[in-house]
Amino acid sequence: MNTRDITIARVYALEGHDYLDRVLDILRNEEKITGITVMRGIAGMGASGEIHTSSLLDLSLELPLIIEFYDEPLKVEKAIHELQLKLDLKHIVSWPATAHIHTIS
């Protein structure tokens, strides 16, 4: 098994704010990022203190979205810069990690 250093980043957004398609387009087509996953939260709270949640009584398009991606550290830093520049995203976190790559012999 081989390992390599990567950076993982998460973009926090809300559904219905038209970010998802634009973020995916930048990461996939412009920055050629290796791995991207989108997760929909069932509840979340931001700096405003307002809770966004899903319930049968209140089906909202304001559910939290997490767009997570990883690649080589320099590619991730460039992608974060482009996302902030083009979309003015304010909630992005990143951290170093190690990818464990299984090679077939």
Residue pairs with C-beta under 8 A, 6 or more apart in sequence:
1 100
1 101
1 102
1 103
2 100
2 101
2 103
3 98
3 99
3 100
3 101
4 72
4 98
4 99
4 101
5 72
5 73
5 96
5 97
5 98
5 99
6 70
6 71
6 72
6 73
6 76
6 96
6 97
6 98
6 99
7 70
7 71
7 72
7 73
7 76
7 77
7 94
7 95
7 96
7 97
8 68
8 69
8 70
8 76
8 94
8 95
8 96
8 97
9 68
9 69
9 70
9 76
9 79
9 80
9 92
9 93
9 94
10 66
10 67
10 68
10 92
10 93
10 94
11 19
11 23
11 66
11 67
11 68
11 69
11 83
11 89
11 91
11 92
12 44
12 46
12 64
12 65
12 66
12 91
12 92
12 93
13 19
13 20
13 23
13 64
13 65
13 67
13 89
13 91
14 52
14 62
14 63
14 64
14 65
15 40
15 60
15 61
15 62
15 63
15 64
15 65
16 60
16 61
16 62
19 65
19 67
19 87
19 89
20 38
20 65
20 67
22 86
22 87
23 67
23 83
23 87
23 89
24 36
24 38
24 67
26 79
26 82
26 83
26 86
26 87
27 33
27 36
27 67
27 69
27 79
27 83
28 36
30 82
31 75
31 78
31 79
31 82
32 75
33 69
33 70
33 71
33 75
33 76
33 79
34 69
34 70
34 71
34 75
35 69
35 70
35 71
36 67
36 68
36 69
37 67
37 68
37 69
38 65
38 66
38 67
38 68
39 65
39 66
39 68
40 63
40 64
40 65
41 52
41 63
41 64
41 65
41 66
42 53
42 54
42 63
43 51
43 52
43 53
43 54
43 64
44 51
44 52
44 53
44 63
44 64
45 51
45 52
46 52
46 91
52 60
52 62
52 63
52 64
53 60
53 63
54 60
54 63
69 76
69 79
70 76
70 97
70 99
71 79
73 96
76 94
77 94
80 92
80 94
83 89
83 92
84 92
